[in-house]
Structure formats: C-alpha cells, structure tokens
Amino acid sequence: MMVELAVYAGLFITAFVAATILPAQSEVLLVGLLVANRYDVGLLLLAATAGNTIGAMVNYGLGRGIERFRSRRWFPVGPSAYARAADWYQRYGVWTLLLSWAPIAGDAITVVAGAARTSFWLFTALVLIAKGGRYLALAWATLQW
C-alpha cells in the first residue's frame, strides 16, 4: 500500500514539476506505469492531471506578478516564448488555455493568462480540461496499443 501511494505521489510531483520551472516527463512516467499494469488507471490519471493543473496554477500566480519575476534566471518562460504566448493570448483569448497541455508554449500561455488577469475559475476549468484530456488520450492510446 505504501509503495502504491509513493507511485501516485511520484507521478503527481513529476506532473507538477513538468508544468512549472523544471523539465520533467510526466507523460513518459504515466505510460510506463500504465504498461506495468499494476496501478489503478483512474488514480494515475487523477494524480497526473491534478499535479499538472496545480503546476499551471503556480504559473498563473507567477503571471500575476510577472514584472517582478520575469528577469529572474529561474523564471520558467523565456522572453521570446512569453512574447509569442502573449500575442496568441491577445489574439485568441482564454480559449488558448485549451492548448496549455502543449510543451513549452502551454506553460507560457498559463503565465500570460495570469498576467492578463484571467478569471482564476475560468483558467482552472480550461486548464483542467486541456491537461486532463491530454492524459486521458495518452492513457487510451497506451492501453489500446
């Protein structure tokens, strides 16, 4: 039981980190755990989605205070990625959050959403749909293969 809890917690942490400041491959870990066929698929999806969504919420918070942090070395989004995401967000609005699952650009979009003062609840709903949908599609594809 403790090992299973550690597996779900590890996936949660990996997914959280993947959405914030450090590179991580939560998709690879999820696929590996699914292939192992030892863990509850629903709990794996819940752990990955929750971790990645909460990580995006951290990006949103960074976006709210972006002017203070944007020049810091540890800031998760580079200037050019931020500018592209800001242009996209300005052009297409909150619906770009449905692309928050995408590598690099998705993280930048979540930061820009915070800087744009997007409603936190709308942000959370769209990011949850995007990130949960990505993990669900990945799980489906893995289990079909």
Disulfide bonds with the S-S distance in Angstrom:
none
